[in-house]
């Protein structure tokens, strides 16, 4: 009798999977993340246009849906594509126009800017002589010129990625109707992920509406203040403030520093420059730290630290485009993570309810 019971136990032990040492799963997950990041970095010429195309598709999906109900699928796709391309070209033209003006002015006034900094720093309090010497020995305005030239080179090199993003966008717009059915045939449980995608799209659209409202107000306010202060190229400063406000943290900083340098050269007064710098910061803080959080409410549940990390991290991986797309990627990641956790919790609750409903064995 003992031998009969021992045999099944031996067979069951033989088929049990080997126990994996603790920490192996974490190590494998870390390796997978590092390999994925390496792939995203090395193949950025493909993944950056794809990410922007998907992002724009999420934004224009309601427009196409409204047009399809009135003019049909093919014409709705064509009109949506034309409207989207018009907006994208307008943004790109505004960026190229503004940055070219800043670059031309900086290169044309580099020597004057260097001289003014040298004179102003030399007139500081005598007790700061050590700081003066270190500043004058290390500061060179031509570093700024080279930095702006590097930015322009990187912007010009994005032309190929813009073309590829437009190609992805065109294919995506004309395949919006067939995409859900194809996804259902290819992916098990696709209905759940379609619901998640719709929720992510709503969040991205709300994020862009809030960003756009704050950017328009920031650009108009900076433009009006630049005209009031007598700054030249006031329209360029307003346009750049509008565009750069789409990049959290880094964009407002650049939109403040550029006019400040220009004001220093134009007015040749440190006091006036400091005043302009402070007012520009007040404008950025008023809209970025007060208006935007009130408009967003608890819709995204993103801490400023997470937003800052996303901007700088994706900027490191994908360069200038990564700083813009970093926060939308963070919104997508947090939404997918929250949905996965809710789904896992629902499965656990259903499993527990099923176990409770089983009949108990007789005592």
Buried (B, 14 or more C-beta within 10 A) or exposed (E): EEEEEEEEEEEEEEEEEEEEEEEEEEEEEEEEEEEEEEEBBEEBEBBBBBBBBBBBBBBBBEBBEEBBEEEEEEEBBBBBBEBBBEEBEEEBEBBEBBBBBBBEBBEEBBEEBBEBBBEBBEEEEEEEEEEBEEBEEEEEBEEBBEEBEEBBEEBEEBEEBBEBBBEBBBEBBBEBEEEEEEBBEEEEEBEEBBEBBEBBBBBBBBBBEBBEBBBEBBBEBBBEBBEEBEBBBBBBBBBBBBBBBBBBBBBBEBBBEBBBBBBBBBBBBBEBBEBBBEBBBEBBEBBBEEBBEEBBEEEBEBEEEBBBEBBBBBBEBBBBBBBBBBBBBBBBEBBBEEBEEEEEEEEEEEEEEEEEEEEEEEE
